[in-house]
Amino acid sequence: MNDVVQNEFLNGTDAVETIEPVVEPIEENETAQPDPILSEVTALRTELSELRRELDLRRHADEVNRRNASLSAGRVGTNVAPEYYTPDEVRAMSPTEVRENYEKIRASMKKW
């Protein structure tokens, strides 16, 4: 081994020359244009990522809803007419509905 190289090695200095990268300037008439295909691929990748996230959220919500539905006792009071009507509900009724629910409407009017 060469004495100079051995001394540089032992002293922690390199005997190898450091090469600096050469950066060539862009000509005035040249412009750096992004690759359109790369831009499109990047946009599609982002969109795919967002769609996957949305799908995962929907799957999770469906799973939670199924689990909750299996534990639920069901809706309370389905297909049962209310005991009392509000004034707005009575105003929205047809004449036939008023006749059918007349007694409940009279009882409801006491609470208005």
Phi, psi and omega in degrees: 000138179296139182299322181293314180295319180296317179296318179296320179296315181290329181275355179086012177258150181271144173271354182270136180285136177277131181252124178276141178292147180259122179249117181269135179289153178282136177298155182300324182275352177268143174232145179281110180254133175292148179292121183296327179291318178297320178297318180295317179297319179297316179296317180294323179296318178296315180297318178298319179298317179295319179294321178296319179297316179297319179297318178299319179295318179294319178298318179296316180298318178297319179296315179296317179297319178297317180296316179295319180296324180290334180267348185282149176276355181102178180287143179267131174071032178288141179061027178244128179290144179292154179286328182230148179244147174276162177302322179295320178296319180294317179298329182279351182283150173280164178303324179295317180295323178296316179298317182293329184248024188302315182295319179292324178295316179299318180292324179293324183298334178292337183264355182285000000 
